[in-house]
Amino acid sequence: MTKPVLPFVETMITQVCNLSCLGCTNYSDLVQQGYVPWATGKQWLTDWLERIDIPDFGIMGGEPLINPEVYQWLEGVRKLMPNTQIRFTTNGSLLDRHPDILERCHDLGNIVFKISVHEKSHKLESIIDEVKYKFKWERVHEYGITRWKTTNDLRFQVNRPNNFVKSYRGNYHNMAPYSSNPKESFSICCQQTCPLLWDGKLFKCSTSGLLEDTLNKVGKPNWEQWQPYLQKGISPTSSDKELANFIDNFGKAESVCKMCPTLRDMDAIIDHYATVKTIKVKHVP
């Protein structure tokens, strides 16, 4: 029997990051701890692959290179899903501590390796230049994106976001939802097609999926206002109807989108490079 297809799923292999970016969609500008072992991620994926096909899978953080099992994640996902494209997103600042990761990704094949530049530094630009000299890349233009491709379908791209959109009013100690028009909020969302796999469940996006845990960490500010937006996600044991509804809503606005701002909320637009800070992280591999 043909399984339903969820076009894209991503997961965080750690919420910990060595940068603090105001407006981070994964709340990694908060002090976070720990990482997701590959054994845990493998179980999450194994359970879901009995229900759905995932042609495109994202590995992110936080900063994923902080996870000491990052290689097990890449190799394990490839083994579980041999035909799936893997997207790996890093801020690039720790790549010099993982000098062979590009070669490993090339060997695994069909991987999009993305550096999202969040700081202006000569060191990072030198790292990006070194990546460009690692292979005989073919320059390609796909989905409106310029990438460089190897013979084994390793693709490399660089993103340079100038602005972030903070998903809540105020600061963490008094954070509150916007209660916007969901279609207007969705129209400026950078996670329109980014369901999150977390704790074994699927959520509309990381911002909504991690909301309850984040509120608990910062003292439950405006708890009553947040109630309509607290998401429980769907599990691999959810009904066929629940799963079909989740897949049907892929790439569409939903009521949970009301928590986020619209273009009219200028206080939510963050000058990214002016606000990013470096964080000292213990046990960075």
C-alpha positions in Angstrom: 0.0 0.0 0.0 1.3 3.4 -0.9 2.0 5.6 2.1 1.0 9.3 2.2 3.8 11.8 1.5 4.8 14.7 3.7 7.0 16.7 1.3 9.5 18.0 4.0 10.2 17.4 7.7 13.0 18.9 9.8 14.3 18.2 13.2 16.7 19.9 15.6 19.5 17.7 16.8 20.2 20.3 19.5 18.6 23.5 20.7 22.0 24.7 21.9 23.7 27.4 19.8 26.9 29.3 20.0 25.1 32.4 18.7 22.2 34.3 20.2 20.0 35.6 17.4 17.1 37.7 18.5 14.0 36.3 16.8 15.3 32.8 16.4 12.5 30.6 15.3 13.8 27.8 17.5 14.2 29.9 20.6 17.9 29.0 20.6 18.8 32.5 21.8 17.8 31.3 25.2 20.4 29.3 27.2 19.7 25.7 26.2 21.2 22.4 27.2 21.7 18.9 25.8 21.4 17.3 22.4 19.3 14.6 20.7 21.3 11.3 20.5 21.0 9.5 17.1 19.4 6.5 18.8 16.5 8.7 19.9 16.2 10.3 16.4 16.4 6.9 14.8 13.4 5.8 16.8 11.4 8.9 15.9 12.1 8.4 12.2 11.5 4.6 12.2 8.1 5.1 13.8 7.1 7.8 11.3 8.4 5.9 8.3 5.9 3.2 8.9 3.2 5.8 8.3 4.6 8.3 5.7 7.2 8.8 3.1 9.6 11.8 3.6 11.4 12.8 0.3 13.2 15.7 1.9 14.5 15.8 5.5 16.2 18.7 7.4 18.8 18.5 10.1 19.3 21.7 12.1 19.8 23.3 15.5 20.5 25.4 17.4 23.9 24.7 15.9 23.9 21.0 14.8 27.7 20.8 14.8 27.5 21.1 18.6 25.9 17.7 18.7 28.8 15.1 19.2 26.8 12.6 17.2 26.3 14.8 14.2 28.1 12.2 11.9 25.9 9.4 13.2 22.9 11.5 12.4 24.0 12.1 8.8 24.9 8.5 8.2 21.9 7.1 10.0 19.4 9.2 8.1 21.0 8.2 4.9 20.8 4.5 5.8 17.1 4.8 6.9 16.1 6.9 3.9 18.5 6.1 1.0 16.6 8.1 -1.6 15.7 11.1 0.6 17.4 14.5 0.1 19.0 15.6 3.4 19.2 19.3 4.2 21.9 20.2 6.7 21.9 23.8 8.0 24.8 25.3 10.1 25.9 28.8 10.9 29.4 27.6 9.7 31.4 29.0 12.6 32.5 25.6 13.9 33.3 24.0 10.5 37.0 24.3 11.2 36.5 21.8 14.0 34.9 19.3 11.5 37.3 19.5 8.5 36.0 16.3 7.0 32.3 16.8 7.2 31.9 18.0 3.6 33.8 15.0 2.3 31.5 12.8 4.4 28.4 14.5 3.0 29.8 14.1 -0.6 30.2 10.4 0.0 26.7 10.0 1.3 25.3 12.0 -1.6 22.1 13.9 -2.2 22.7 16.4 0.6 22.1 20.2 0.6 24.7 21.7 2.9 23.7 25.2 3.8 25.6 27.8 5.7 23.3 30.5 7.1 25.6 33.4 7.8 24.6 35.1 11.1 27.7 37.1 11.8 30.1 39.3 9.8 33.5 37.8 10.4 36.7 37.3 8.4 37.0 33.8 9.9 33.6 32.7 8.6 34.2 34.2 5.2 37.5 32.3 5.0 35.7 29.1 6.0 33.2 29.6 3.2 36.0 30.2 0.7 37.7 27.0 1.8 34.5 25.1 1.2 34.3 26.4 -2.3 37.9 25.1 -3.0 37.2 21.6 -1.6 35.6 20.2 -4.8 35.2 20.9 -8.4 31.8 22.4 -8.0 29.3 23.0 -10.8 27.3 26.2 -10.3 23.6 25.6 -10.5 20.5 27.7 -10.0 17.5 25.8 -8.5 14.3 27.0 -6.9 15.5 30.6 -7.2 18.7 29.7 -5.2 22.3 29.7 -6.4 24.1 26.5 -5.3 27.3 24.6 -6.1 27.0 20.9 -6.8 29.4 18.0 -6.8 29.2 14.9 -9.0 27.5 13.0 -6.1 24.8 15.6 -5.7 26.2 17.3 -2.6 24.9 20.9 -2.9 26.4 23.8 -1.1 24.6 27.1 -0.6 25.1 30.3 1.5 22.2 32.3 3.0 22.7 35.8 4.4 19.5 36.9 6.2 19.4 40.6 6.9 16.3 40.6 9.1 14.6 38.2 11.5 11.0 38.4 12.5 10.4 37.9 16.3 7.4 35.7 16.8 6.1 37.2 20.1 5.5 40.6 21.7 7.9 41.9 24.3 10.8 39.9 25.7 10.9 36.4 27.1 10.0 37.5 30.6 6.7 39.0 29.4 6.3 37.4 26.0 2.7 37.6 24.5 1.1 36.5 21.2 0.1 39.0 18.5 -3.3 37.5 17.8 -3.0 38.4 14.1 -4.8 37.5 11.0 -3.4 34.1 10.3 -3.1 34.5 6.5 -1.2 37.8 7.0 1.1 36.3 9.5 1.7 33.2 7.3 2.5 35.4 4.3 5.8 36.6 6.0 6.6 33.3 7.7 10.0 31.7 6.9 8.6 28.3 8.1 5.7 28.0 5.7 6.8 24.5 4.6 8.8 23.4 7.6 7.0 20.8 9.8 9.0 20.0 12.9 9.8 16.4 14.2 10.3 16.8 17.9 10.0 14.4 20.8 8.6 11.9 18.3 5.7 14.1 17.2 5.1 16.3 14.2 4.3 20.0 14.6 3.3 22.8 12.2 6.6 24.5 12.7 9.3 24.8 15.3 8.0 28.1 16.7 4.7 26.6 17.7 6.0 23.1 18.5 8.6 24.4 21.0 6.3 27.1 22.4 5.0 25.4 25.6 8.5 24.2 26.6 9.8 27.7 26.1 7.1 29.3 28.1 7.8 26.9 30.9 11.5 27.8 30.8 10.8 31.5 31.2 8.1 31.4 33.9 4.9 31.0 31.9 4.3 34.7 31.1 0.8 35.6 29.9 -0.1 31.9 30.1 -3.8 32.3 29.5 -3.2 34.3 26.3 -1.0 31.5 24.9 -3.5 28.7 25.5 -5.0 28.8 21.9 -1.5 28.3 20.5 -0.1 25.5 22.6 0.3 22.5 20.2 0.3 18.9 21.2 1.4 17.7 17.7 0.5 14.5 16.1 2.1 11.1 16.9 2.8 8.1 14.7 -0.2 6.4 16.3 -2.6 9.3 15.2 -5.6 8.3 13.1 -5.5 8.3 9.3 -7.8 11.3 9.4 -5.5 13.3 11.7 -2.5 12.5 9.5 -4.3 13.4 6.3 -5.4 16.7 7.8 -1.8 17.5 8.8 -0.5 16.7 5.4 -3.3 18.7 3.7 -2.4 21.7 5.7 1.3 21.6 4.6 2.2 25.0 3.2 -1.1 26.6 4.3 -2.1 29.1 7.0 -3.7 27.7 10.2 -5.2 29.2 13.3 -1.9 28.7 15.2 -0.3 31.3 12.8 -2.3 34.0 14.6 0.3 34.0 17.4 2.9 35.6 15.1 3.2 39.2 13.7 2.3 40.6 10.3 4.1 43.3 8.2 2.2 45.9 10.2 4.0 44.9 13.4 7.3 46.8 12.7 8.5 46.1 16.2 8.9 42.5 15.2 11.3 43.1 12.4 14.8 42.6 13.7 18.0 44.0 12.2 19.8 40.7 12.4 23.4 41.6 12.2 23.0 44.4 14.7 21.6 42.1 17.3 23.4 38.8 17.0 25.7 37.9 19.9 28.2 35.1 20.5 27.5 32.7 23.3 30.1 30.6 25.2 29.0 27.0 24.9 30.5 24.2 27.1 31.7 21.0 25.5 31.6 22.2 21.9 33.2 19.4 19.9 
